[in-house]
Amino acid sequence: MTEKMEKATIYSIAKEARISVATISRFFNKPYLVKEETRNRILKICDKYSYEPSKIASAMTTKKTKTIALLLPSFKEPPFMDLINGTEYELSKRGYCLNIFNFRESVEREREIAKIIDNRFIDGVIFSSVYGNKNDKIFILEMLERKIPCIMVDRIIPGINTPSVSSNDFLGGKIAADYALENNHNKIGIISYNRSAHIFNQRVKGFLSILKKAGLGASFIIDIPLEFKKIESSVMDSIEDVIKSKVTFVFNTSDTIAITLMRSLQEKKIKIPEDISIMGYDNMIYSNLVFPRLSTIHHDMHEIGRKVAANLIYKFETGDFENEKLVLDPKIVQRDSVRRL
């Protein structure tokens, strides 16, 4: 029978693994820098002795916990799940843990969470604001005052000097409008989340810029509240106006709105896309499962999550962000909800 150590330490593990203590330390802090064969050998020995490094002791020594806070406007919108998955994947690969906070679509909640973070061991913050405007600046400014590294993602706040990773929403709106015109639509409506939120304002502005170049305008622009629970009632309140407008194409600044609109129109015996073509934005998983399948704009939230995590870790390791303003371009996904006239 193999005699076990009374208490495993990084020194005893290093001795048994026939490697240096520095390699053990590197494994626990930056595992991706250690060869796979060596990682497997260390893991086998750690498992053998049920050894786990003390994160508290490490934090006391290094002043770092390898814990990141991700703050999101809502957990209800599917794109945020993709963002969480991408962020967590990249952080865990680099040996970091993720704490997730929900603003519940409330700026007041942002202030509450700022106080919560004060009482946690947090190395850095990834922040997606509720509105992406001046109302959200208080949280960012408080993080900067505390000297906590902070990077914005997706719903960024323009005009504030904080690094960010986002999608080119203005371009996404332009791509959607080009698609409408390519399919010979000229009676076009828009339904958007409240445009006080920067990203939705940009999507609408991009769309309108293409219509303007073609000498056209929108037959209507309907703003609905950001609150997820109000989407269905808001769309239903507007459905008669949409039908009476005689538009042949409706651009929606989220797939959630588009799918809700499709269902509401179909309940009124309006055929999609024969009577009205519907365009979404997000390319969330459900957009390929509804009938007809939804044409939409794809912005890769999983990739955005990975990029923002990698950028923050680069800051920890080098002292500077690799990219101050990283913008990813969206692309169109053509399915069945838009017809050519």
N, C-alpha and C positions, 0 to 999 in steps of 0.2 A: 504494500500500500504506500502510495506517495505521501510523504510528510508535508503538510501544508504550513505556510507561514502563519504565525500568530496574527499578524496584521500586515497586510500588503501596503507597500509604499511605492512611490515612483522609482525609488532606488532599487528596491528588491525586484520590481517588475522589469526594470532596465537590465538588471543582472541576468535574470532568467531568460529574457528575450535576446540577450547578447547585443544590446544596443546602448547608446549613450543616454544619459538623463536628459540631455538637450533634445534628443529625438522624441522621447516620451512627452516632454513639455510641448514640443511642436505638434505632436499628435492630438493632445487635448485642446490646443488653442487654434491650430490651423491644420486640421487633418488632411486637407487637400494637398498639402505640401509634402506629405509622407507617402512613400511608395505603397501600393496596394498590398503587396506581400507582407511588408512590415506592419501595416495597419491590421491586417488579419491576424498576425502573430500576437500583436499587443492585445487585440480584442479577445483572443482565445485565453490569454493569461489573465486578463481582467475578469473575464467570465468565470474562470476557474476559481478565483479568490473572491468573487463578488465585489470587486473593487470599483468604486466610483470616486473621482476626484472631488474634493470639497469646493463647491462653487463659492461658498461664503468665504472660506479661507483665501481662495484665489482673488476674490473681489477686494478683500481687505489689503492684499498685497499689491495688486495691479490697479485698483480703483476702477476695474471694469468687470461687468457681469455677463457680457456677451448677450444681453437682452435688449431687444428692439421693440418699440411701441409702434403699432400700425393703427392709425386713427381714421375711421371711415364715416361718411355721412349716414350710411344705412347698411343693414345686412339683408335687406329685402330684395334689392335689385340684383339679379343674377350676375351682371358684369363684375360686381364687387367680389363675388365668390371666386371668379377667375383671378382677380387681382390678389386676393388672399393666397390662393394656391401657388401662384407664381412667386410671390414674395417669400412665402414659407419655404418653398422648394430651394430657392437660392440661399436663404439664410441658414437652413438646416445643413445644407451641403458644406457651408463654411463654418459650421459649429456654433451657430447663433440660435437663440430662442426668440419666439415671437409672442408678444402680448398684444391682443387685439381689443380696441375700444370702439364703441358704437356711439356716434353723436346723436343718433335717433332723429336726424334731420333738424337739429336744434342748435343754434349758435350759443344759446345759454348753456347747453350741455358741453360745448367746447370749453367753457370757462371752468366747469366742474371737473372735467378731465385734466385740465392743466394743474389743478390742485392735487388730484390723485397721483399724477406723475411725480409731483414733488416728493411724495412719500414712498416712491418705488426706486429700486436700483435700475435705472434705465440709461443705456449708453447712447441711444439716439432715437429720433422720432421720424417716422414716415407719415405724412399728413395729407389727407384728401379732404378739402374743405366742404362745408355744406353748400355755400353759394359761389365761392370763388370770387368774392368782391371785398370791399373795404370792411364789411361786417365781420369777416373772418380774420382780420389782421391781428386782433388782440391776442389770439392764441399763439400765432407765429412769433409775435414780438415778445411774449412772455417766455417762450422757449429760448429765444436768442438772448434774452436778459439773463437766463439761467445758464447760458453757455452750453446748452444741450445741442449737439449737431442735429440739424433738421433738414429734411428734404421733402418737397411737395410732389404729389403724384396725382395724375388725372385731373381732378378739379383744382387747378392751380389758381393762385391769386395774382393777376397781372399787376405790374407796377411795384412789386416788392422784391427786394434783392435776396431771394432765397433759391438755391438750386432746385431743379424740378425735372421730372420725367413725365411727358404727356403725349397725347395724340394730337395731330393737326386737325382740329375740329372744323376750322374754316375750310380747309381743303376737302374734308369729308362732305360738307354741305355742297360744295361746288361739284363734286363727283356725282352726288345724288341728283342735282339739277341737270347736269349734262345728260344723265341717263334718261330723265324725264323728256328732255327735248329730243334726244336721239330717237325716242319712241313716239315722237310727233304729238306730245301732249302740250297744250297751251292754256288750258283751264285748270289751274293748279292751286291746291290749298295746302296749308301747313298747320300741323298741330305740334306744339312743343311744351315741354316742361317750362315753368316760369323762366323767362329770359333774364331775370336778375341773376341767375346762375350763369357764370361766364361761359361754360362749355356749350350750353344750349343756345345762348345768344350767338356764339361763333358759328354754330351749325346753321342757324337760320340766316345769319349774315352771308355766309358763304353761298348758300342756296340762292338767296335774293340777288347776289352779285351777278350770277350767271343769267338769271331771268332778266335783269336790267340790261345786260349786254344784248339780249335777244329782243329787247323792246317790250318785255312783258313784266307783269307784276303778279303778286299772289292774290287770288280771289278772296282769301281770308287767311288770317293768322290767329289761331286760337291758343292762348296760354292756359295751361292747367297747373294746379299746385304741385309742388315737389313731393308732397307727402304721398307715399305709395298707396295708402288706404283710400285716397281720394281720386285715384285714376279712373276707376270704373264709373263712379257717379259723375265725374266731370265730363268724360267722353259721352256718356248717355245724355247729359244735359245739352250737349252740342250736336247730337246726331241729326236732328231735324234740319238744323242750319247747314250741315254738311250736305245732306241730300238735296235741299232746295237750291244750293249754290250751283248745281249741275257740273261740278268739277269732274274731271276724268282721272285725276291723279292727286293723291294726298301724300305729302312727305311728313313723316313723324320723326321727331328727334330721339326716339328710343324705340326699341322693339316692343317693350311692354305696352307703350301707347298704341303702336301699330297693331299688335295682336288684339288688344282690347277693342280697337276701332273695327277691325275685321269682323270680330264676333258680333259686335253691335249692329253693323250693317247687314250681316247675314241673317240676323234675327228679324230685320226689316225686309227680308227677301231681296236685298241688293246683292248682286253677284260680283265676286272678286275673281279675276280682274275684268270680267266682261263689262260691268257697269262702271266700276271705279277701280283704278290701279292703286295699290298701297305699297309704300316704301318705308322701311324701318331704318334703325341705326343701332348698332351694337353687335349684331350677329351672335346673339346669345343662343344657347343650345335649343331652346324651344322654337326658334324661328325656322328650323328645318323640320319641325314635327307637326306644325299646324297645316291646315288645308285651306287654300293652297299654300305651298311653302313660300315663306316670306323673302322677297328681295330686300337686301339690306346693305349697310355699310359696315365693314369689319375693321375694328381696331383691336389689336391683340392685347387684351388686358393681362393675360398670363405673362406674355413677354414683357409688358410694361412693368409688372410686378417684379420680374427677375432683374430687369435693368435697374430699377430704383434700389433694390436691395444690394446689388453689386456696386452701385455708385456710392452708397452709404458706407459699405465695407471698405471701399477704396479710400474713402476719407479717413477712416480709422487707421488704415495701414500706412498712409502716405502723408496725411495732414491736409490734403486738398481733395476736392471732388474731381473725378475724372472728367465729368461733363457738367457744366453749370446749368445748361438748358438743353436737355435732350428731347427732341420732338420726333415721334414716329409717324409715318404717313399711313393713313387708312387706305382700304381698297374696297371695291364694290364686289358684292356677291349676288349674282343674278340667278333668281329662281323663278317662281311661277306667279307671283302676285302682281306683276306689271305686264301689260300687254301692249303691243305695237298697234297704233291706230292707222 
